[in-house]
Amino acid sequence: MNLKYKILWIEDEKDWIESEIVFVQKYLEKYGFMLEYENPEKYENYDFSQFDIIVVDFNLANEEKGSNVIKKIREQELYTEILFYSVDGEKKLRRLVMDLDGVYCASKDTCRNKLEKLIYTTIRKTQDLNNLRGLVMAETSELDPLIKKILCLITKKNKVSEERIFKRCKKTLDKKLDKVIEMESYVVFNNLINLIDTRHFSAGVSYEFLYDFSKDENNNIDKEIVSPYKKKIIEERNNLAHNPEDSSTSDKMVINKNGELIEYTEDKFIEIRKNIQKYKIVFQEIIDDLKK
């Protein structure tokens, strides 16, 4: 699971589904996820595997039955969570789908409440350290290019900023000879874009330049927003990437960082997800502003 929570919603009352989606989006935002949903008119050849949950109106207006939907899903050998709902009520619906495996039922009035509970259940199933590591590594890899793009845009507008990057990189070359071969030619020939793309221009280095530039009011970057990025994103990523899980605390999710135990509670999972979402938005807004 990544930060995009994907729902396939098979329902032909468009106005009703659009009003419900607003509440589902807000519910997911509480847990640090962004909703993506699809409401297709046809689903005969649909790829159901991409969705976290499938929601189906059992009595579609075109006389298609929800049970036919689940058969199409099972033909793909998928066991995605499926929620059926019906205006006829939950009890009657349960009798109709009793021969179908792995489905949840709700009346149309209780659909949203049941869906939120099902969403929470699926989120809880993925809240372990291995899943969190994978999510953080994948999502933060999308943040790094945004920072580098900001640096390139700043230096296009401000030659002094570009010179500061080259000057600092030259100092780095003097101290760390193993980086010379890959970086030296870019520094010598003032090729900033390729320099920033080298593997030695790490997320930490990129952040340091971004924070440095945020102190300059001419760059129009809020220092108070940029400053916490190191602690909230870079340090969290490094903690998860480089420190083992502590098996002595079987009832808790804990990593051991040089003897210091760091516990990962549900609130911690939510905080990390929300911070990643926040900085994706913040950095994109900075990029859009610099392009003006």
C-alpha positions as CSV (number, residue, x, y, z in Angstrom):
1,M,0.0,0.0,0.0
2,N,1.2,3.5,-0.9
3,L,-0.2,6.9,0.1
4,K,-2.9,6.6,-2.6
5,Y,-5.9,4.6,-1.3
6,K,-7.7,3.3,-4.4
7,I,-11.4,2.5,-4.4
8,L,-13.5,1.1,-7.2
9,W,-17.1,2.2,-6.7
10,I,-19.7,0.6,-8.9
11,E,-22.8,2.7,-8.6
12,D,-25.0,4.4,-11.3
13,E,-26.4,7.2,-9.1
14,K,-23.6,9.7,-9.8
15,D,-24.9,12.5,-7.5
16,W,-25.1,10.1,-4.5
17,I,-21.6,8.7,-4.9
18,E,-20.1,12.2,-5.3
19,S,-21.6,13.3,-2.0
20,E,-20.4,10.2,-0.2
21,I,-16.9,10.5,-1.7
22,V,-16.4,13.8,0.1
23,F,-16.7,12.2,3.5
24,V,-14.6,9.2,2.5
25,Q,-11.8,11.5,1.4
26,K,-11.9,13.3,4.8
27,Y,-11.8,10.0,6.6
28,L,-8.7,8.9,4.7
29,E,-7.0,12.2,5.2
30,K,-7.1,11.6,9.0
31,Y,-4.9,8.6,8.5
32,G,-2.5,10.3,6.0
33,F,-3.9,8.8,2.8
34,M,-5.1,10.4,-0.4
35,L,-8.2,9.0,-2.1
36,E,-8.3,7.9,-5.7
37,Y,-11.5,6.4,-6.9
38,E,-13.1,5.3,-10.1
39,N,-16.7,4.9,-10.9
40,P,-16.8,3.2,-14.4
41,E,-19.9,2.8,-16.5
42,K,-18.5,-0.5,-17.8
43,Y,-16.3,-3.0,-16.0
44,E,-16.4,-6.2,-18.1
45,N,-12.7,-6.0,-18.9
46,Y,-11.6,-4.1,-15.9
47,D,-8.4,-4.6,-14.0
48,F,-9.6,-5.0,-10.4
49,S,-6.1,-5.8,-9.0
50,Q,-5.2,-2.1,-8.7
51,F,-7.8,-1.3,-6.0
52,D,-7.6,-1.6,-2.2
53,I,-11.4,-1.9,-1.8
54,I,-14.3,-2.5,-4.2
55,V,-17.7,-1.0,-3.3
56,V,-20.8,-2.3,-5.2
57,D,-24.5,-1.4,-5.4
58,F,-26.1,-4.8,-5.5
59,N,-29.1,-3.5,-7.4
60,L,-27.8,-1.6,-10.4
61,A,-30.3,0.3,-12.5
62,N,-29.5,-1.5,-15.7
63,E,-30.7,-4.8,-14.0
64,E,-27.1,-6.0,-13.7
65,K,-26.7,-7.7,-10.3
66,G,-23.8,-7.1,-7.9
67,S,-23.3,-10.9,-7.7
68,N,-22.2,-10.8,-11.4
69,V,-19.6,-8.2,-10.5
70,I,-18.0,-10.3,-7.8
71,K,-17.9,-13.3,-10.2
72,K,-16.0,-11.2,-12.7
73,I,-13.6,-10.2,-9.9
74,R,-13.1,-13.7,-8.7
75,E,-12.3,-14.8,-12.3
76,Q,-9.2,-12.7,-12.0
77,E,-8.3,-14.8,-8.8
78,L,-8.3,-11.7,-6.6
79,Y,-9.5,-11.5,-3.0
80,T,-9.8,-7.8,-2.6
81,E,-12.1,-6.6,0.1
82,I,-15.6,-6.0,-1.3
83,L,-18.5,-4.1,0.2
84,F,-22.0,-4.7,-1.1
85,Y,-24.9,-2.4,-0.2
86,S,-28.6,-2.2,-1.1
87,V,-31.7,-0.1,-0.6
88,D,-33.4,-3.4,0.4
89,G,-31.4,-3.5,3.6
90,E,-28.5,-5.5,5.0
91,K,-30.4,-8.6,6.2
92,K,-32.0,-9.2,2.8
93,L,-28.7,-8.6,1.1
94,R,-26.9,-11.1,3.3
95,R,-29.4,-13.8,2.2
96,L,-28.8,-12.9,-1.4
97,V,-25.0,-13.2,-1.2
98,M,-24.6,-16.0,1.3
99,D,-23.0,-18.2,-1.3
100,L,-20.3,-15.6,-2.1
101,D,-17.1,-15.7,-0.2
102,G,-15.3,-12.7,1.4
103,V,-17.9,-10.0,1.0
104,Y,-19.2,-7.4,3.5
105,C,-22.8,-6.1,3.5
106,A,-24.6,-2.8,4.3
107,S,-27.8,-1.0,3.7
108,K,-27.4,2.1,1.5
109,D,-27.9,4.2,4.6
110,T,-25.1,2.5,6.5
111,C,-22.8,2.1,3.6
112,R,-20.5,5.0,4.5
113,N,-20.1,3.8,8.1
114,K,-19.3,0.3,7.0
115,L,-16.9,1.5,4.4
116,E,-15.0,3.6,6.9
117,K,-14.7,0.6,9.2
118,L,-13.5,-1.6,6.3
119,I,-10.9,1.1,5.3
120,Y,-9.6,1.2,8.8
121,T,-9.3,-2.6,8.9
122,T,-7.2,-2.6,5.7
123,I,-5.0,0.2,6.9
124,R,-4.3,-1.7,10.2
125,K,-3.3,-4.8,8.3
126,T,-0.5,-2.9,6.7
127,Q,0.8,-1.1,9.8
128,D,4.0,-3.0,10.5
129,L,7.6,-1.9,10.2
130,N,8.3,-3.7,6.9
131,N,5.3,-2.1,5.2
132,L,6.3,1.3,6.7
133,R,9.9,0.9,5.4
134,G,8.7,0.2,1.9
135,L,6.2,3.0,1.9
136,V,8.7,5.6,3.3
137,M,11.4,4.6,0.8
138,A,9.1,4.7,-2.1
139,E,7.3,7.9,-1.2
140,T,10.4,9.9,-0.2
141,S,12.1,8.9,-3.4
142,E,9.5,11.1,-5.0
143,L,10.3,14.0,-2.7
144,D,14.1,14.1,-3.6
145,P,13.6,15.1,-7.2
146,L,11.2,17.9,-6.2
147,I,13.9,19.4,-4.0
148,K,16.4,19.1,-6.8
149,K,14.0,20.8,-9.2
150,I,13.6,23.6,-6.7
151,L,17.4,24.1,-6.5
152,C,17.6,24.2,-10.3
153,L,14.8,26.8,-10.5
154,I,16.4,29.0,-7.8
155,T,19.8,29.0,-9.5
156,K,18.2,29.9,-12.8
157,K,16.9,33.1,-11.2
158,N,19.8,33.7,-9.0
159,K,23.4,33.3,-10.2
160,V,24.8,33.8,-6.7
161,S,22.9,30.7,-5.5
162,E,24.4,28.7,-8.3
163,E,27.9,29.8,-7.3
164,R,27.3,28.8,-3.7
165,I,26.4,25.3,-4.8
166,F,29.5,24.9,-6.9
167,K,31.8,26.4,-4.2
168,R,30.5,24.0,-1.6
169,C,30.8,21.0,-3.9
170,K,34.4,22.0,-4.6
171,K,35.1,21.8,-0.9
172,T,33.5,18.4,-0.7
173,L,35.7,17.2,-3.5
174,D,38.8,18.2,-1.6
175,K,37.7,16.3,1.5
176,K,36.2,13.1,-0.1
177,L,38.4,11.8,-2.9
178,D,36.0,8.9,-3.7
179,K,33.5,11.5,-5.1
180,V,36.0,13.2,-7.3
181,I,35.7,11.2,-10.5
182,E,31.9,11.4,-10.8
183,M,31.4,15.0,-9.6
184,E,34.6,16.8,-10.7
185,S,33.8,17.3,-14.4
186,Y,30.3,18.7,-13.6
187,V,31.8,21.2,-11.1
188,V,34.6,22.2,-13.5
189,F,32.3,22.8,-16.4
190,N,29.5,24.3,-14.3
191,N,27.0,21.7,-15.3
192,L,24.6,22.1,-12.4
193,I,21.8,19.9,-13.5
194,N,24.0,16.8,-14.0
195,L,25.8,17.6,-10.8
196,I,22.6,17.6,-8.8
197,D,21.7,14.3,-10.4
198,T,24.8,12.4,-9.3
199,R,24.3,9.8,-6.6
200,H,26.6,11.7,-4.3
201,F,24.3,14.7,-4.3
202,S,22.2,13.0,-1.6
203,A,18.9,13.9,-0.1
204,G,20.7,15.4,2.9
205,V,22.9,17.6,0.7
206,S,19.9,18.8,-1.3
207,Y,18.0,19.6,1.9
208,E,21.0,21.6,3.2
209,F,21.0,23.8,0.1
210,L,17.3,24.2,0.2
211,Y,17.3,25.3,3.8
212,D,20.2,27.6,3.1
213,F,18.3,29.3,0.3
214,S,15.2,29.5,2.4
215,K,17.0,32.0,4.6
216,D,17.2,34.4,1.6
217,E,13.9,36.3,1.5
218,N,14.5,36.9,-2.3
219,N,13.8,33.2,-2.9
220,N,10.4,33.4,-1.4
221,I,10.6,30.1,0.5
222,D,9.2,29.8,4.0
223,K,12.1,28.8,6.2
224,E,9.7,27.7,9.0
225,I,8.2,25.1,6.7
226,V,11.4,23.8,5.2
227,S,13.3,23.6,8.5
228,P,11.5,20.6,10.0
229,Y,11.9,18.5,6.8
230,K,15.2,17.1,8.0
231,K,13.8,15.7,11.3
232,K,10.4,14.7,10.0
233,I,11.4,13.1,6.7
234,I,15.1,12.5,6.3
235,E,15.8,11.3,9.8
236,E,12.7,9.1,9.8
237,R,13.8,7.6,6.6
238,N,17.3,7.0,7.8
239,N,16.0,5.4,11.1
240,L,13.9,2.9,9.2
241,A,16.5,2.2,6.5
242,H,19.5,1.6,8.8
243,N,18.2,0.3,12.1
244,P,17.0,-3.2,12.9
245,E,13.7,-4.1,14.5
246,D,14.0,-5.0,18.2
247,S,12.6,-8.5,18.7
248,S,12.7,-8.3,22.5
249,T,9.5,-6.3,22.6
250,S,7.1,-8.6,20.8
251,D,4.0,-6.6,21.7
252,K,5.4,-3.3,20.2
253,M,7.0,-2.2,16.9
254,V,10.4,-0.9,17.9
255,I,13.7,-0.3,16.2
256,N,17.0,-0.1,17.9
257,K,19.0,3.0,17.0
258,N,22.4,2.6,18.7
259,G,20.8,1.4,21.9
260,E,17.9,3.9,21.8
261,L,14.6,2.2,21.3
262,I,12.2,4.0,19.0
263,E,8.5,2.9,19.2
264,Y,6.2,3.0,16.2
265,T,2.6,3.4,17.4
266,E,-0.4,3.9,15.2
267,D,-0.1,7.7,15.8
268,K,3.5,7.5,14.6
269,F,2.4,5.8,11.4
270,I,-0.2,8.4,10.7
271,E,2.2,11.3,11.5
272,I,4.8,10.0,9.0
273,R,2.2,9.5,6.3
274,K,0.8,13.0,6.8
275,N,4.3,14.6,6.8
276,I,5.1,13.0,3.5
277,Q,1.8,14.2,2.0
278,K,2.4,17.7,3.4
279,Y,5.9,18.1,1.8
280,K,4.8,16.7,-1.6
281,I,2.2,19.6,-1.6
282,V,4.6,22.2,-0.2
283,F,7.5,21.4,-2.6
284,Q,5.1,21.4,-5.6
285,E,3.7,24.8,-4.6
286,I,7.3,26.2,-4.3
287,I,8.1,24.8,-7.8
288,D,4.9,26.3,-9.3
289,D,5.7,29.7,-7.6
290,L,9.3,29.7,-8.9
291,K,8.1,29.0,-12.4
292,K,6.0,32.2,-12.5
